């Protein structure tokens, strides 16, 4: 019954009228959303979530640089789950899904409880309604940094030049240093690997 409902919702979402996505902006430029709020949505997870901006516009964002484990198992993510499990040192699928649920809770808690600023170039994620974004908190740290530091994601997806001028590879190297620290401290998924 659950799977039939999920399939029906996916079909409905595919065919419903959707508002057009904003046009992408050139390299090095970002659109800043200063007063966005997270919205409750069944598809929210650790690296993708729905927000409403200060003008009431709804957007589904996908973080640059990181990929959190899936929060549930279904046919389309079977291979991705295996890759995610392997990345963290050979977790079981059940352990990987648990990390995905923890990443979702971690992200939602931060976005509900802390002020954040979205910076986006409105780049589409494949052929979807999602757009890549960076999410900065008042402490200066970006959400991908927090997820990597907590051991709740892998460094794996599209990157971008940062709004402060850092090159993509510089920020990715910074994330790899944070990941090394998280692995050594056995945080998050790294504490479950064998």
C-alpha positions as CSV (number, residue, x, y, z in Angstrom):
1,X,0.0,0.0,0.0
2,X,2.8,2.4,1.0
3,X,4.7,1.8,-2.3
4,X,1.6,2.3,-4.4
5,X,0.9,5.6,-2.6
6,X,4.6,6.6,-3.1
7,X,4.4,5.8,-6.8
8,X,1.1,7.7,-7.2
9,X,2.7,10.8,-5.5
10,X,5.7,10.6,-7.9
11,X,3.4,10.4,-10.9
12,X,1.4,13.4,-9.6
13,X,4.5,15.4,-8.9
14,X,5.8,14.7,-12.4
15,X,2.7,15.9,-14.2
16,X,1.6,18.8,-11.9
17,X,2.1,22.4,-13.1
18,X,5.3,23.7,-11.6
19,X,6.5,27.2,-11.4
20,X,9.4,27.9,-13.7
21,X,12.9,27.9,-12.2
22,X,14.8,31.1,-12.1
23,X,17.5,31.5,-14.8
24,X,21.0,30.4,-13.8
25,X,23.5,33.2,-13.0
26,X,27.0,33.4,-14.4
27,X,30.0,31.8,-12.8
28,X,31.2,33.7,-9.7
29,X,27.8,35.3,-9.1
30,X,25.3,34.1,-6.5
31,X,21.8,35.1,-5.6
32,X,21.4,35.5,-1.8
33,X,18.3,34.5,0.0
34,X,18.7,36.0,3.5
35,X,15.4,35.1,5.2
36,X,14.5,31.6,3.9
37,X,12.8,29.1,6.1
38,X,12.8,25.3,5.8
39,X,9.4,23.8,4.8
40,X,8.1,20.4,6.0
41,X,8.3,18.1,3.0
42,X,8.3,14.3,2.7
43,X,11.3,14.5,0.3
44,X,13.5,16.5,2.6
45,X,16.7,14.7,3.5
46,X,20.3,15.6,4.6
47,X,21.4,17.2,1.4
48,X,18.1,18.2,-0.3
49,X,15.2,20.2,1.3
50,X,12.4,22.6,0.5
51,X,12.6,26.2,1.6
52,X,10.3,29.2,1.3
53,X,12.1,32.6,0.6
54,X,11.2,36.0,2.0
55,X,8.8,36.6,-0.9
56,X,6.9,33.4,-0.4
57,X,8.7,31.5,-3.3
58,X,9.2,27.8,-2.7
59,X,12.4,26.2,-3.8
60,X,13.9,22.7,-3.5
61,X,17.6,23.0,-2.8
62,X,20.4,20.5,-3.2
63,X,23.7,21.1,-1.5
64,X,26.9,21.5,-3.6
65,X,29.8,19.2,-2.7
66,X,28.2,16.5,-0.5
67,X,25.9,13.5,-0.7
68,X,24.1,12.2,2.4
69,X,23.0,8.6,2.5
70,X,19.5,7.8,1.4
71,X,16.9,7.7,4.2
72,X,14.9,4.9,2.6
73,X,15.5,2.0,0.2
74,X,13.7,1.9,-3.2
75,X,14.6,0.6,-6.6
76,X,16.1,3.8,-8.0
77,X,18.7,4.1,-5.2
78,X,19.8,0.5,-4.7
79,X,23.2,1.1,-6.4
80,X,23.7,4.5,-4.7
81,X,23.1,2.9,-1.3
82,X,25.7,0.3,-2.0
83,X,28.2,3.1,-3.1
84,X,27.4,5.1,0.0
85,X,27.8,2.0,2.3
86,X,31.1,1.3,0.7
87,X,32.4,4.9,1.0
88,X,32.0,4.6,4.8
89,X,34.0,1.5,5.0
90,X,31.5,-1.2,4.2
91,X,28.4,-0.4,6.3
92,X,25.4,-2.5,5.9
93,X,22.4,-1.1,4.0
94,X,20.5,-0.8,7.3
95,X,23.4,1.1,8.9
96,X,23.6,3.4,5.8
97,X,19.9,4.1,5.9
98,X,20.2,5.0,9.6
99,X,23.0,7.5,8.8
100,X,20.7,8.9,6.2
101,X,17.9,9.5,8.8
102,X,20.4,11.0,11.1
103,X,21.6,13.4,8.4
104,X,18.0,14.4,7.6
105,X,17.4,15.2,11.3
106,X,20.7,17.0,11.7
107,X,20.0,19.3,8.7
108,X,16.3,19.9,9.6
109,X,17.3,20.8,13.2
110,X,19.9,23.3,12.1
111,X,17.6,24.9,9.5
112,X,14.8,25.2,12.0
113,X,16.8,26.5,14.9
114,X,19.6,28.6,13.3
115,X,19.5,31.6,11.1
116,X,20.9,30.7,7.7
117,X,21.6,32.4,4.3
118,X,21.2,30.6,1.0
119,X,23.5,31.4,-1.8
120,X,22.6,29.9,-5.2
121,X,23.4,30.2,-8.8
122,X,20.1,28.6,-9.7
123,X,21.9,25.7,-11.4
124,X,19.5,22.8,-12.0
125,X,20.2,19.4,-10.6
126,X,19.9,17.2,-13.7
127,X,16.4,17.4,-15.1
128,X,14.6,18.2,-11.9
129,X,13.0,21.1,-10.0
130,X,16.0,21.1,-7.6
131,X,18.7,23.7,-7.7
132,X,22.2,23.6,-6.2
133,X,22.9,25.9,-3.3
134,X,25.2,26.7,-0.4
135,X,23.8,27.3,3.0
136,X,25.7,29.5,5.4
137,X,25.1,30.0,9.2
138,X,26.0,32.9,11.4
139,X,29.1,31.1,12.6
140,X,30.5,31.4,9.0
141,X,30.3,27.7,8.4
142,X,28.5,26.2,5.4
143,X,26.1,23.3,5.8
144,X,28.3,20.9,3.9
145,X,31.1,21.6,6.3
146,X,28.9,20.8,9.3
147,X,27.7,17.5,7.7
148,X,31.2,16.4,6.8
149,X,32.4,17.3,10.3
150,X,29.6,15.2,11.8
151,X,30.4,12.2,9.6
152,X,27.0,12.3,8.0
153,X,27.8,12.6,4.2
154,X,30.3,11.8,1.6
155,X,32.1,14.3,-0.6
156,X,30.5,13.5,-3.8
157,X,28.6,15.7,-6.2
158,X,29.0,18.9,-8.1
159,X,31.1,21.7,-6.6
160,X,31.3,25.4,-7.3
161,X,33.5,28.4,-6.8
162,X,32.7,29.8,-3.4
163,X,31.1,33.3,-2.8
164,X,34.3,34.4,-1.0
165,X,36.4,33.6,-4.0
166,X,37.8,30.2,-3.0
167,X,38.1,27.9,-5.9
168,X,36.1,24.7,-6.0
169,X,39.2,22.5,-5.4
170,X,40.2,24.6,-2.4
171,X,36.9,24.1,-0.7
172,X,36.8,20.4,-1.6
173,X,40.3,20.0,-0.1
174,X,39.1,21.8,3.1
175,X,36.1,19.3,3.2
176,X,38.6,16.4,2.8
177,X,40.5,17.7,5.9
178,X,37.3,17.8,7.9
179,X,36.4,14.3,6.7
180,X,39.8,13.0,7.8
181,X,39.2,14.5,11.3
182,X,35.7,13.0,11.4
183,X,37.0,9.6,10.4
184,X,39.8,9.7,13.0
185,X,37.3,10.7,15.7
186,X,34.8,8.0,14.4
187,X,31.9,10.5,14.1
188,X,28.7,9.6,12.5
189,X,29.0,6.9,9.8
190,X,32.7,6.5,10.5
191,X,31.9,5.2,14.0
192,X,29.9,2.4,12.5
193,X,32.5,1.1,10.0
194,X,34.5,-2.0,10.8
